Amino acid sequence: MADSFAREPTAATAAAAAAAAPGLRWRRPPHTSSQRDAGPGLAAGPLPAAHAATVQGAGHLVLFQILARGVTFTLNLALYRLADAATLGRVARLELLATTTLFLARENIRLALLRGPSSPGSGSSASASASTARRAKDERGRLQALANAGWIPMCVGVVLLLLHALGSLAADQTLRTAPTDGAFARSAWQHLPRGLYAAAILIELAAEPAYVLFQDQCLFRERTRIEGAAFVVHGVATIGGLLLVQYGLPDLGKPVPSSPSSIPERAVVEHTEKLIVFGIAQCVAALVLLIRFRQGLRRHPVLSTVSPWPRRLDRATPFSQETASAASSRVSSVVAGIARWLAPWIDPAQLMLAAAFTTQSVIKQLLTEGDAYVLSLLGSAADQGVYRLVVNLGSLVVRVLFAPLEETARVLFAKAFTSHGGASTRAESTPLVSGTNASPMTADAMDAMDTVIMANPADRAEAAFQEAAVDWLFCLMQWQLILGLILIGFAPPFAPLAVLLLAGQHWVAATAAPAALALYALSIPLMGLNGPSEGFLQATASRAALAQQTLWFAVCTAVFMAAATAAHVTPLRGVRGLIAANMLHMGLRIAFNLRYIRGFLGPARWRRARLVPRSFPALLAVAGVSRAVLEYGRPPVPAGGGVGVGRALLSMWRPTLLHLGTGGVLGLVFLAVVAILEHRHLVATTLRIWRGRSAAST
């Protein structure tokens, strides 16, 4: 029989292969020896629709991020000139409240629901002879269970906001005696911005059931339009409110006149008014998000049959003994009791999996926003304002490109590796490091196992899908390394000029924003590597592996906190010290993720994969030379506080143009090196994946 297999194994060989790999975790497409030597490739034929929808969804999300970040960037440019560092810091604290509450309330549920079955036929209870009506009913039940689970974040969010309210009341009593923030704490309207942000959080959490349904159906384009509309409305409301404040909005609050304060009364009033404007804009945007998501549900032919409100399931998933056995601790026993009580509405296995993600989500949030928390505890509002400026300018690339690619990659990994049996038993048996549960397979045993598995065409399609997901993972990491080299070579020399043009002369003369922005650029490559690698782990790991990752997160948190605290007694004190500590903990997380990926894929597939691009040494040299040339020819930025941006640029327009021109030429040289050295490797592989076709089909 002529096929792509190298040979026909005997029954004894196949049995030996199966015995050698009790923990087989993914279905590797067969390769001849020549294909293995040539590098990674995909099995012939088109890939599943989920792969095409996910890759296309990445493009939609990138475009949405460009629009959203453009609106946010424009708002920040106006805010930098209308507000000082202290006001900007208070806005950052309110946004930290929103991001923390939203992340802790919904992230674990989102991750757990991604690991669920993607169709009614993916569970073991579905049979091939089931009628179309029965399958449609099962699909409605599955979607209704997802919608019911989408209300869990609302309950968690209410609890988190109540805890924050109690803590903020105690903190306000302390701030009333503080010389810097006391005037703001005594303002009559100082609680209103916080209340508006809390209302916006609850409104956005009310849209979560619709969000998880859209995510399950891979409706990235529709989701992009909805979230884009909310961002546009948020921008219009914020700009309009700031203009009203700037041109004579009546005072909304007065500090106590007789109380001593270092902040002028009018400044406190302006701070309060601007914070209220941001709170109103958040509420309006959240309302648009909720309304548009509900409208999208009614218009979709499948989702229109699902109620966005909690409903009892017709065929509830039983609380099995396997699910109960996962409750090995007292906390897990409590969660198991809740899962048993909610079984008529929510899949208990998914709820238990969400509980497994909870501790990890808390630690991940501490790692992601730990620098902001440290600044809130140890620094002033002005320090937090400088940090917000640096993050907004420096993370533009991260938010526009890295965030949507990480999100779509996570969906792709979940669809590829849990396509049979929900959170499959294959994932449950996955060791964190190769060799902990099984001996490494020899090449002959691997080929024999491949032949046995690939006899089924459905298994061959699944293996091709998984191979595409792995190739997508390594392509993402290679591109982000290349982008990181660009930022390392070009961002620091242009940091002072960027702060001058985008924020104003005050931020250059009175703060450490230029130096902090230059250091922040060095951390962007680490963020790019951590995103997809961690997404792969979370989409494929077993509960045991997730528990080990949680422990590692705890270690990273301790290291970060110690490094951030120690940075206050070093020359890198303040914002720069926090950035350096963040880079350290990000590197530790990347090392753990890569270790897991190697164990998951196995030695053979890991050797064929390529983490570092072939052109990396040449690109590193180009980036280093570019950095040296640009630093040598960098024009001085006037530090006089009274010199405006226009006059500053006029006084040095010739060296500035020469500096920009030199950077443009060096940037073209860098891109030319990428095109020449990678056009047959990374570029070609990326284009094949983006088009949704396999390497062998070309």
C-alpha positions in Angstrom: 0.0 0.0 0.0 1.5 3.3 -1.1 1.3 5.9 1.6 3.5 8.4 3.5 4.6 5.8 6.1 8.1 4.6 6.0 7.2 1.0 6.6 4.4 -1.3 7.8 5.1 -2.4 11.4 4.4 -5.7 12.8 1.9 -6.3 15.7 4.7 -6.8 18.1 6.4 -3.6 17.1 3.2 -1.6 17.5 2.6 -3.2 20.9 6.1 -2.4 22.0 5.6 1.2 20.9 2.4 1.5 22.9 4.0 0.1 25.9 6.9 2.5 25.6 4.6 5.5 25.5 1.8 5.3 28.1 1.8 9.0 28.4 1.4 9.9 24.7 0.3 13.5 24.7 -0.1 14.6 21.2 -0.4 13.0 17.8 2.6 13.6 15.7 2.1 13.5 11.9 4.3 10.8 10.3 7.5 12.0 8.7 10.0 10.3 6.5 13.6 10.6 7.4 14.1 13.3 4.8 11.2 15.3 6.2 12.7 15.0 9.7 16.0 16.3 8.4 14.3 19.2 6.6 12.7 20.5 9.8 9.1 20.9 11.1 6.2 20.5 8.7 2.5 19.9 8.6 0.6 16.9 7.3 -0.9 17.3 3.9 -4.4 18.7 3.4 -6.3 21.7 4.7 -6.6 22.3 8.4 -9.8 22.3 10.5 -12.1 25.2 10.4 -11.1 26.2 13.9 -7.6 26.8 12.8 -8.6 29.0 9.9 -11.1 30.9 12.1 -8.4 31.4 14.8 -5.7 32.6 12.5 -8.2 35.0 10.8 -9.3 36.1 14.2 -5.8 37.1 15.0 -5.9 39.6 12.2 -9.2 41.0 13.4 -8.0 41.3 16.9 -4.8 43.0 15.8 -6.8 45.6 13.8 -9.0 46.1 16.8 -6.1 46.6 19.1 -4.6 49.2 16.6 -7.9 51.1 16.7 -8.4 50.7 20.5 -4.8 51.7 21.3 -5.0 54.5 18.9 -8.0 55.9 20.8 -6.4 55.3 24.1 -3.1 56.8 22.9 -4.9 59.9 21.8 -6.6 60.2 25.1 -3.4 59.8 26.9 -1.7 62.5 24.8 -4.4 64.9 25.9 -4.3 63.8 29.5 -0.5 64.3 29.6 -0.9 67.9 28.8 -4.1 68.5 30.9 -3.0 66.7 34.0 0.2 66.5 36.1 1.8 63.3 37.4 -0.3 63.2 40.6 -3.6 63.3 38.7 -2.4 60.7 36.2 -1.3 58.5 39.2 -4.8 58.6 40.7 -6.4 57.6 37.3 -3.9 54.7 37.2 -5.1 53.6 40.7 -8.7 53.5 39.6 -7.8 51.6 36.4 -5.7 49.2 38.5 -8.9 48.5 40.6 -10.8 47.8 37.4 -8.2 45.5 35.8 -7.6 43.6 39.0 -11.3 43.0 39.7 -12.0 42.0 36.1 -9.0 39.7 35.8 -9.6 37.9 39.1 -13.3 37.5 38.5 -13.3 36.1 35.0 -9.8 34.9 33.9 -10.1 31.4 35.6 -13.6 30.9 34.1 -12.4 31.8 30.6 -9.5 29.4 30.8 -11.6 26.6 32.1 -14.3 27.1 29.5 -11.7 27.0 26.7 -10.8 23.5 27.9 -14.4 22.2 27.5 -15.7 20.1 24.6 -16.2 22.1 21.4 -19.2 20.1 20.1 -21.8 17.8 21.4 -20.1 14.9 19.7 -16.8 15.4 21.4 -18.0 13.8 24.7 -18.1 10.0 25.2 -22.0 10.0 25.5 -22.6 11.0 21.9 -23.0 8.3 19.4 -22.6 8.3 15.6 -26.2 7.4 15.1 -27.7 10.2 17.1 -30.3 12.2 15.3 -29.8 15.7 14.1 -32.5 17.0 16.6 -30.7 15.2 19.5 -27.4 16.7 18.5 -28.9 20.2 18.2 -30.5 19.7 21.7 -27.2 18.6 23.1 -25.5 21.6 21.6 -28.0 24.0 23.1 -27.5 22.4 26.4 -23.7 22.8 26.1 -24.0 26.4 25.1 -26.5 27.1 28.0 -24.0 25.6 30.4 -21.4 28.0 29.1 -23.8 31.0 29.5 -24.6 29.9 33.0 -20.9 29.7 33.9 -20.5 33.2 32.5 -22.4 34.5 35.6 -19.8 33.2 38.0 -17.5 36.3 37.4 -20.4 38.6 38.4 -20.6 36.9 41.8 -16.9 37.0 42.3 -16.7 40.6 41.2 -19.3 41.7 43.7 -17.3 40.1 46.5 -14.1 41.7 45.4 -15.6 45.1 45.1 -17.1 44.8 48.6 -13.7 43.9 50.0 -12.1 46.8 48.2 -14.8 49.2 49.6 -14.0 48.1 53.1 -10.2 48.5 52.5 -10.5 51.9 50.9 -12.6 53.3 53.7 -9.8 52.4 56.2 -7.2 53.8 53.8 -9.1 57.1 53.5 -8.9 57.6 57.2 -5.1 57.4 57.0 -4.9 59.6 53.9 -6.9 62.4 55.6 -3.8 63.1 57.8 -1.3 62.7 55.0 0.3 66.0 53.8 0.3 65.1 50.1 -2.9 63.2 49.5 -4.9 64.5 52.4 -6.6 67.3 50.5 -7.9 64.9 47.9 -9.1 62.4 50.6 -11.1 65.3 52.2 -12.8 66.3 49.0 -16.6 66.0 49.2 -16.8 64.0 45.9 -13.7 61.8 46.3 -15.8 58.6 46.5 -17.8 59.3 43.3 -15.0 58.3 40.8 -14.5 55.0 42.7 -18.3 54.3 42.6 -18.4 55.0 38.9 -15.6 52.6 38.2 -17.3 49.9 40.4 -20.5 50.3 38.4 -18.6 50.0 35.1 -17.0 46.8 36.4 -20.3 45.2 37.2 -21.9 46.2 33.9 -18.9 44.7 32.0 -19.2 41.5 34.0 -22.9 41.3 33.1 -21.7 40.9 29.4 -19.4 37.9 30.3 -22.0 35.2 29.4 -22.3 36.6 25.9 -18.5 36.9 25.7 -17.8 33.2 26.5 -20.4 32.2 23.9 -18.8 34.4 21.2 -15.4 32.9 22.2 -16.7 29.4 22.0 -17.9 29.9 18.4 -14.7 31.7 17.4 -16.7 34.9 16.5 -13.6 37.1 16.5 -14.8 39.5 13.8 -18.1 40.2 15.6 -16.4 40.5 18.9 -13.9 42.9 17.4 -16.7 45.2 16.1 -18.4 45.2 19.5 -15.3 46.0 21.5 -14.3 48.5 18.9 -17.5 50.4 19.3 -17.2 50.4 23.0 -13.7 51.9 22.7 -14.8 54.6 20.3 -17.6 55.6 22.7 -15.2 55.6 25.6 -12.9 57.9 23.7 -15.6 60.3 22.7 -17.1 60.5 26.2 -13.7 61.0 27.8 -12.6 63.7 25.3 -15.9 65.5 25.7 -15.8 65.4 29.4 -12.2 66.7 29.6 -13.1 69.6 27.3 -16.0 70.4 29.6 -13.6 70.4 32.6 -11.1 72.5 30.7 -13.6 75.1 29.6 -15.5 75.9 32.8 -17.4 72.9 34.2 -18.8 73.9 37.6 -16.9 72.7 40.6 -18.0 69.3 41.9 -16.2 69.2 45.2 -14.3 71.4 47.6 -11.7 70.3 50.1 -12.0 71.6 53.6 -10.6 75.2 53.4 -9.2 75.3 57.0 -7.3 72.0 56.7 -3.6 72.3 55.9 -2.6 70.9 52.5 0.2 71.3 50.1 -2.2 70.9 47.1 -4.1 74.1 46.1 -7.8 73.9 46.4 -8.4 74.4 42.7 -6.0 71.7 41.8 -7.9 69.2 44.0 -11.2 70.2 42.4 -9.7 69.7 38.9 -8.3 66.3 40.0 -11.8 65.2 41.2 -13.6 66.5 38.1 -11.2 64.7 35.7 -11.6 61.5 37.7 -15.3 61.7 37.5 -15.1 62.2 33.8 -13.1 59.0 33.4 -15.6 57.1 35.6 -18.6 58.3 33.5 -16.7 57.3 30.3 -16.1 53.8 31.8 -19.8 53.3 32.6 -20.9 54.5 29.1 -18.4 52.1 27.4 -19.5 49.2 29.6 -23.1 49.8 28.7 -22.3 49.8 25.0 -20.4 46.6 25.4 -23.3 44.9 27.2 -26.0 46.1 24.8 -24.0 45.2 21.7 -23.1 41.7 23.0 -26.8 41.0 23.7 -27.8 42.2 20.3 -25.1 39.9 18.8 -26.6 36.9 20.6 -30.1 37.6 19.2 -28.8 37.9 15.7 -26.7 34.7 15.6 -28.6 31.6 14.3 -27.1 29.3 16.9 -26.6 31.6 19.9 -30.1 33.1 19.6 -31.5 29.8 21.0 -29.4 30.3 24.2 -30.6 32.4 27.1 -28.1 34.9 28.4 -29.7 34.4 31.9 -29.0 31.4 34.1 -31.3 28.4 33.3 -31.5 24.9 34.6 -30.1 22.4 32.2 -32.4 19.8 30.7 -29.6 17.2 30.8 -27.2 18.2 33.6 -23.7 16.8 33.8 -23.6 14.4 36.8 -21.1 15.0 39.5 -18.9 12.0 38.9 -16.6 10.2 41.3 -13.6 11.3 39.1 -14.6 15.0 39.7 -15.0 14.4 43.4 -11.6 12.7 43.7 -10.0 15.9 42.4 -11.0 17.5 45.8 -7.9 16.5 47.6 -7.7 19.4 50.0 -10.1 21.2 52.3 -10.4 24.1 49.9 -11.0 21.7 47.0 -13.6 20.0 49.1 -15.5 23.3 49.5 -15.3 23.9 45.8 -16.5 20.3 45.1 -19.5 21.0 47.3 -20.3 24.1 45.4 -19.8 22.2 42.1 -22.2 19.5 43.3 -24.8 22.1 44.2 -24.4 23.9 40.8 -24.4 20.7 38.7 -27.9 21.3 37.4 -26.6 24.6 35.8 -22.9 24.2 35.2 -20.6 21.4 34.2 -18.9 20.4 37.5 -15.6 19.4 35.8 -15.3 22.9 34.3 -16.0 24.5 37.7 -13.3 22.3 39.3 -10.9 23.3 36.6 -11.7 26.9 37.1 -10.9 26.5 40.8 -7.6 25.0 39.8 -6.8 28.1 37.8 -7.9 30.5 40.6 -4.7 30.5 42.7 -2.7 30.7 39.5 -4.7 33.7 38.3 -4.1 35.5 41.6 -0.4 34.9 41.5 -0.3 35.8 37.8 -2.1 39.1 38.5 0.4 39.8 41.3 3.2 39.2 38.8 1.6 41.2 36.0 0.5 44.2 38.1 2.9 43.7 40.9 4.9 46.7 40.0 1.8 48.9 40.1 0.9 47.4 43.5 4.4 48.1 44.9 4.1 51.7 43.6 0.7 52.1 45.2 2.2 50.9 48.6 5.6 52.5 48.5 5.4 55.3 46.1 3.4 58.5 45.7 0.7 59.3 43.2 3.3 61.2 41.1 5.5 58.1 40.9 2.6 56.1 39.7 1.8 58.8 37.2 5.4 58.5 35.7 5.1 54.8 35.6 1.8 55.0 33.8 3.3 57.3 31.2 6.2 54.8 30.6 3.9 51.8 30.4 1.5 53.5 28.0 4.2 54.6 25.7 6.4 51.5 26.0 3.7 48.8 25.9 2.0 50.1 22.8 3.6 47.3 20.7 2.8 44.7 23.4 -0.8 45.6 23.5 -1.3 46.0 19.7 0.5 42.9 18.6 1.4 40.6 21.5 -1.9 40.6 23.3 -4.2 39.6 20.4 -1.7 37.1 19.1 -1.5 35.5 22.6 -5.2 35.4 23.0 -5.9 33.8 19.6 -3.0 31.4 20.1 -4.5 30.3 23.4 -7.8 29.5 21.7 -5.9 27.6 18.9 -4.0 25.5 21.4 -7.1 24.7 23.4 -9.0 23.7 20.3 -6.1 21.6 19.0 -5.3 19.6 22.1 -8.8 19.2 23.7 -10.7 18.4 20.5 -11.6 14.9 21.8 -13.1 14.5 25.2 -13.1 18.0 26.5 -10.2 18.5 28.9 -8.9 15.2 27.6 -7.4 12.4 29.5 -4.3 12.9 27.4 -3.8 16.3 29.2 -4.5 14.7 32.5 -1.7 12.3 32.0 0.8 14.9 30.8 3.9 15.1 32.9 5.4 18.5 33.5 8.8 17.3 32.4 9.3 14.5 29.9 10.3 11.3 31.6 8.4 11.7 34.8 5.6 9.4 33.8 7.1 7.6 30.8 10.4 6.6 29.3 11.6 8.5 26.2 10.5 6.9 23.0 13.0 5.7 20.4 12.6 6.7 16.8 11.4 3.3 15.7 8.8 3.2 18.5 7.7 6.7 17.6 7.2 5.7 13.9 5.4 2.5 14.9 3.0 4.4 17.1 2.5 7.0 14.4 1.5 4.3 11.9 -1.0 2.8 14.4 -2.6 6.1 15.2 -2.6 7.5 11.6 -4.7 4.5 10.3 -7.8 6.6 11.2 -8.3 9.6 8.9 -9.8 11.6 11.7 -6.7 11.1 13.8 -4.6 12.3 10.9 -6.6 15.5 10.7 -6.3 16.0 14.4 -2.5 15.4 14.2 -2.2 17.9 11.4 -4.2 20.4 13.5 -1.9 19.9 16.5 1.2 20.2 14.4 -0.1 23.5 13.0 -0.6 24.7 16.5 2.9 23.8 17.5 4.4 25.5 14.4 2.3 28.6 15.2 3.7 28.6 18.7 7.3 28.6 17.6 6.6 31.1 14.7 5.2 33.5 17.2 8.1 33.3 19.5 10.6 33.8 16.7 8.8 36.9 15.4 8.6 38.3 18.9 12.4 37.8 19.3 13.0 39.7 16.1 10.7 42.5 17.2 12.5 42.6 20.5 15.8 43.1 18.8 14.3 46.0 16.9 13.2 47.6 20.1 16.5 47.0 21.8 18.4 48.7 19.0 16.1 51.6 18.3 13.9 52.4 21.3 16.5 53.7 23.9 18.0 56.3 21.5 14.6 57.7 20.6 13.1 57.6 24.1 13.8 61.2 25.1 12.5 62.5 21.8 9.4 60.4 22.1 8.7 61.7 25.6 9.2 65.3 24.5 6.9 65.0 21.5 4.2 62.8 23.1 4.0 64.0 26.7 5.6 67.5 26.8 8.6 69.3 28.1 7.6 68.9 31.7 8.0 65.2 31.6 11.5 65.4 30.2 12.7 68.2 32.6 11.0 67.1 35.9 10.8 63.3 35.8 12.8 60.2 35.0 10.4 59.2 32.2 13.0 59.1 29.4 15.4 56.8 31.2 12.6 54.6 32.5 11.1 54.3 29.0 14.5 53.2 27.6 14.8 50.5 30.2 11.2 49.4 29.7 11.9 48.7 26.0 14.4 46.0 27.0 11.6 44.1 28.8 9.3 43.9 25.7 11.1 40.9 24.2 10.5 39.0 27.4 6.8 39.8 27.4 6.6 38.6 23.8 8.2 35.2 24.7 6.1 34.7 27.9 2.7 35.3 26.3 2.4 32.4 23.8 4.5 29.9 25.8 2.3 30.5 28.9 -0.8 30.3 26.7 0.3 26.9 25.4 0.9 25.6 28.9 -2.5 26.8 30.2 -4.3 25.2 27.3 -2.6 21.8 27.5 -1.4 21.2 31.1 -3.0 18.7 33.5 -4.1 19.8 36.9 -0.9 18.4 38.4 1.2 20.5 35.9 -1.0 23.6 36.7 -0.3 23.0 40.4 3.4 23.0 39.8 3.1 26.1 37.7 1.2 27.8 40.6 4.1 26.9 42.9 6.6 28.4 40.5 4.4 31.5 40.2 4.7 31.8 44.0 8.5 31.6 43.8 8.5 34.3 41.0 6.3 36.5 43.2 8.6 36.3 46.1 11.6 37.0 43.9 9.9 40.0 42.3 8.8 41.5 45.6 12.3 41.1 47.1 13.9 42.6 44.0 11.5 45.5 43.8 12.0 46.3 47.5 15.8 46.0 47.2 15.7 48.3 44.2 14.8 51.2 46.5 18.3 51.2 47.9 20.1 51.0 44.6 20.7 53.5 41.8 17.7 52.0 40.0 15.3 53.2 42.7 11.8 54.1 41.8 10.3 53.3 38.5 13.4 51.9 36.9 13.9 49.5 39.8 10.4 48.1 39.4 11.1 47.6 35.7 14.3 45.7 36.4 12.6 43.5 38.9 9.8 42.8 36.4 12.3 41.7 33.8 13.8 39.2 36.3 10.6 37.5 37.2 9.5 37.4 33.5 12.7 35.5 32.7 11.9 33.0 35.4 8.4 32.4 34.0 9.7 31.9 30.5 12.2 29.3 31.7 9.4 27.3 33.3 7.2 27.5 30.2 9.9 26.3 27.8 10.7 23.4 30.2 7.1 22.4 30.1 6.8 22.7 26.3 9.9 20.5 25.8 8.4 17.8 28.1 5.0 18.0 26.4 6.3 17.7 22.8 9.0 15.1 23.6 12.7 15.2 22.6 12.2 14.4 18.9 9.7 17.2 18.2 11.6 19.6 20.4 14.8 19.0 18.4 13.0 19.7 15.1 11.5 22.9 16.5 13.4 26.2 16.3 13.0 28.7 19.1 15.7 31.2 17.9 15.5 32.4 14.3 18.3 31.4 12.0 19.0 35.1 11.4 19.3 35.9 15.1 23.1 36.4 15.2 23.1 38.7 12.2 20.1 40.7 13.5 21.7 41.0 16.9 24.8 42.5 15.3 22.7 44.9 13.2 20.8 46.0 16.3 24.0 46.5 18.3 25.6 48.6 15.6 22.4 50.6 15.1 22.2 51.3 18.9 25.8 52.5 19.0 25.3 54.8 16.0 22.1 56.3 17.2 23.4 56.9 20.7 26.4 58.6 19.3 24.4 60.9 17.1 21.5 61.6 19.5 20.7 65.3 19.7 20.4 66.9 23.1 16.9 67.5 24.4 16.5 70.9 26.1 15.9 70.5 29.8 14.6 74.0 30.5 11.2 73.8 32.0 10.1 77.0 30.3 11.0 75.9 26.8 8.0 74.7 24.9 8.0 71.7 22.6 7.7 73.8 19.5 10.6 76.1 20.4 12.7 73.1 21.6 12.2 71.4 18.2 12.9 74.5 16.2 16.2 75.1 18.1 17.5 71.6 17.2 15.5 70.7 14.0 18.6 69.8 12.0 20.1 67.3 14.4 16.7 65.9 15.0 16.0 65.3 11.3 19.4 63.8 10.9 18.7 61.5 13.9 15.4 60.4 12.5 16.8 59.8 9.0 19.7 57.7 10.4 17.2 55.6 12.4 15.1 55.1 9.3 18.0 54.0 7.2 19.2 51.6 9.9 15.6 50.3 10.3 15.4 49.5 6.6 18.8 47.6 6.8 17.4 45.6 9.7 14.3 44.6 7.8 16.3 43.8 4.7 18.4 41.4 6.7 15.2 39.7 8.0 13.8 39.4 4.4 17.0 38.0 3.0 17.8 35.5 5.7 14.3 34.3 6.7 12.3 34.4 3.4 12.7 30.6 2.9 12.2 29.7 6.6 10.3 31.8 9.0 8.5 34.0 6.5 7.4 31.0 4.3 6.2 29.1 7.4 4.3 32.0 8.7 2.5 32.6 5.3 1.6 28.9 5.2 0.1 29.0 8.7 -1.7 32.3 8.0 -3.3 30.9 4.9 -4.5 27.8 6.8 -2.6 25.3 4.7 0.0 22.7 5.5 3.6 22.7 4.6 3.4 19.4 2.7 0.6 20.7 0.5 3.0 23.3 -1.0 
